[in-house]
Amino acid sequence: MGLWSMISQNFPSASLDARQESELVDVILEQHGAELSRADFVETLLQLLEDIAGFENPTPATLELLGQRLWDEYRSEYPKAQ
């Protein structure tokens, strides 16, 4: 079973805890590296969210909040990201 398969099975519908958010950042880093622009990061996040029940079509407000938290984590742990 791949990393993403294990993660997607562990997400409760429409809520993510800090561990799950960190796992999403880890998946993005594993698949795309630490050099994504913010726009590319958000696009990648949207693609991953499509496979998580309750997050297939996030509202703009949900996407903005989640995107900002995850972008901040991505940038803080990996300062080379754009």
Backbone as a ProteinNet text record, in pm:
[ID]
protein_1_A
[PRIMARY]
MGLWSMISQNFPSASLDARQESELVDVILEQHGAELSRADFVETLLQLLEDIAGFENPTPATLELLGQRLWDEYRSEYPKAQ
[TERTIARY]
85.3	0	90	61.3	141.7	114.4	206	193.6	61.8	26.7	-97.3	-219	-218.7	-332.2	-351	-241.5	-250.2	-303.4	-256.1	-299.9	-446.9	-489.2	-627.4	-727.1	-689.5	-778.8	-791.7	-697.6	-696.7	-758.1	-815.8	-874.5	-1023.5	-1068.9	-1213.3	-1274.5	-1398.2	-1465.6	-1465.8	-1421.5	-1429.6	-1357.3	-1258.7	-1176.6	-1037.5	-939	-800.6	-736.2	-663.8	-589.6	-447.1	-368.9	-233.4	-147.2	-161.1	-83	-119.2	-247.3	-292.8	-247.3	-252.5	-203.8	-54.8	21.3	164.3	188.8	104.2	117.1	91.5	-5	-29.7	93.5	152.5	274.1	383.8	397.2	499.1	476.4	349.9	318.5	357.8	323.9	358.7	509.5	581.5	728	784.8	729.9	778.6	753.9	637.4	600.3	652	670.4	700.5	821.9	879.9	997.3	962.2	1066.2	1051.7	1060.4	1046.1	1065.3	936.8	820.5	695.5	667	609.7	556.1	427.5	377	251.9	138.6	130.2	24.3	33.2	153.3	170.4	140.8	177.7	147.9	-3.3	-77.6	-223.4	-285.6	-238.6	-290.4	-264.6	-146.4	-113.1	-201.1	-221	-308.1	-449.1	-502.1	-636.3	-645.4	-542.7	-541.9	-545.4	-471.2	-471.7	-605.9	-664.2	-791.3	-904.5	-895.5	-999.4	-1020	-918.3	-926.1	-965.4	-997.5	-1032.7	-1181.1	-1255.8	-1399.9	-1424.8	-1516	-1550.7	-1468.5	-1362	-1275.4	-1268.3	-1357.1	-1353.7	-1371.8	-1456.8	-1486.4	-1486.5	-1369.7	-1367.7	-1420.6	-1483.4	-1527.7	-1404.2	-1417.6	-1302.5	-1245.6	-1333.4	-1286.3	-1208	-1259.2	-1188.9	-1054.4	-1053.7	-929.4	-828.2	-873.7	-784	-722	-804.4	-753.1	-659	-702.2	-619.2	-493.9	-510.6	-395.6	-292.6	-337.3	-243.3	-169.5	-242.8	-177.5	-73.1	-112	-19.5	97.1	71.1	178.9	278	225.2	312.5	401	342.7	421.4	525.6	485.1	575.3	694.4	665.2	770	856	796.4	873.5	968.3	925.2	1010.9	1110	1076.1	1158.7	1176.1	1264.6	1275.8	1316.7	1362.3	1400.3	1278.9	1160.6	1039.7	1009.9	954.3	924.7	791.6
-116.8	0	123.2	217.2	337.7	435.4	531.1	631.6	706	752.1	828.4	744.2	617.4	530.1	517.4	501.3	490.3	619.6	733.2	861.5	884.5	864.6	895.6	810.3	691.1	605.9	654.9	736.8	781.6	919.3	980.3	1112.9	1100.2	1151	1154.8	1259	1240.9	1330.6	1475.2	1565.6	1710.9	1767.5	1697	1755.7	1694.7	1776.7	1730.6	1775	1684.6	1726	1763.4	1809.8	1858	1747.8	1625.7	1514.3	1490.8	1492.7	1470.2	1582.9	1705.3	1817.4	1800.8	1758.5	1735	1623.3	1521.8	1412.2	1461.4	1551.3	1608.2	1684.2	1764.1	1836.9	1737.8	1630.5	1528.7	1465.3	1437.4	1378.9	1476.9	1603.9	1703.8	1711.2	1710.2	1714.5	1590.4	1474.7	1350	1346.3	1393.8	1384.7	1500.6	1619.2	1738.8	1817.3	1778.2	1849.3	1976.3	2051.8	2168.9	2300.6	2296.5	2417.7	2469	2423.8	2467.7	2614.5	2683.1	2816.6	2799	2906.4	2895.8	2848.5	2900	2859.3	2709.9	2660.1	2517.4	2433.3	2484.1	2414.2	2398.8	2507.1	2502.3	2409.3	2412.7	2322.1	2177	2148.9	2013.7	1972.8	2063.5	2036.8	2003.8	2080.6	2053.3	1913.5	1873.5	1739.7	1632.8	1652.7	1555	1553.8	1669.8	1678.6	1609.6	1600.1	1532.4	1388.4	1327	1187.4	1171.1	1280.6	1275	1308.2	1215.3	1235.4	1364.3	1445.1	1571	1688.6	1661.6	1767.5	1768.9	1696.6	1689.2	1826.2	1908	2042.2	2140.6	2176.3	2265	2403.9	2467.7	2605	2693.2	2808.4	2898.6	2932.7	2950.7	2983.1	2866.9	2744.9	2626.7	2611.7	2627	2613.6	2720.1	2841.9	2949.5	2920.4	2879.8	2850.8	2731	2621.9	2501.6	2526.5	2590.2	2620	2704.7	2804.7	2891.4	2814.7	2734.6	2656.5	2561.4	2490.5	2392.9	2461.8	2572.8	2648.9	2698.4	2748.9	2796.1	2682.7	2564	2449.3	2410.2	2405.5	2372	2469.2	2597.1	2700.3	2697.4	2673.9	2678.5	2559.8	2445.5	2327.4	2319.9	2382.7	2372.9	2512	2593.9	2734.4	2758	2657.9	2677.3	2685.4	2646.4	2653.1	2797.2	2816.2	2952.7	3000.3
0	0	0	-89.5	-99.2	13.6	30.3	135.4	125.2	4	-10.7	21.6	-15.1	16.6	166.6	239.5	385	445.5	397.5	452.3	423.1	298	261.2	338.4	380.4	458.2	602.2	648.4	786.8	807.7	705.3	719	746.2	862.1	882.8	790.8	757	663.8	712.9	626.1	644.1	765.4	819.1	924.2	917.4	946.8	947.6	1078.2	1142.1	1260.5	1218.4	1312.3	1281.6	1220.2	1267.7	1211.8	1066.1	1036.1	899.5	807	857.7	778	748.8	850.1	829.5	728.2	731.9	635.9	493.9	477.3	344.4	295.5	382.7	345.5	308.8	384.8	354.4	217.8	183.9	52.7	-57.7	-39.4	-139.9	-156.8	-47.3	-55.3	-123.5	-88	-147	-297.5	-339.3	-480.1	-564.8	-502.2	-581.1	-534.3	-422.7	-373.5	-297.5	-263.1	-176.6	-252.3	-383	-462.8	-528.5	-482.3	-544.5	-514.3	-611.8	-586.6	-506.9	-451.4	-376.4	-466.9	-587.1	-679.9	-710.7	-735.9	-763.5	-640	-523	-397.9	-380.5	-400.4	-384.3	-487	-609.5	-712.5	-674.4	-625.2	-580.7	-463.2	-369.6	-255.2	-302.8	-396.7	-450.2	-510.2	-581.4	-641.1	-533.1	-425	-315.7	-243.3	-222.6	-150.9	-224.9	-356.9	-434.5	-389.9	-329.7	-287.1	-140.9	-73.2	68.2	83.1	140.1	159.5	236.4	184	247.2	198.1	122	71.3	-81.2	-147	-292.6	-357.2	-300.6	-352	-235.1	-184.2	-67.6	-102.6	-4.9	-25.4	-36.4	-98.4	-106	32.3	131.9	267.2	327.9	310.6	361.7	293.4	163.5	88.6	130.9	150.8	191.5	328.5	424.1	558.5	558.8	498.2	494.3	411.7	297.1	212.2	282.8	357.8	429.1	538.8	616.2	722.6	665.4	558.9	501.7	431.1	364	299.6	405.3	517.1	624.7	676.7	692.3	738.2	633.1	508.9	399	396.8	409.7	406.4	532.7	649.7	773.5	786.9	738.2	747.7	633.3	523.1	403.9	344.3	403.2	362.7	219	147.2	7.9	-84.5	-32	-114.6	-150.5	-268.4	-317.4	-266.4
[MASK]
++++++++++++++++++++++++++++++++++++++++++++++++++++++++++++++++++++++++++++++++++

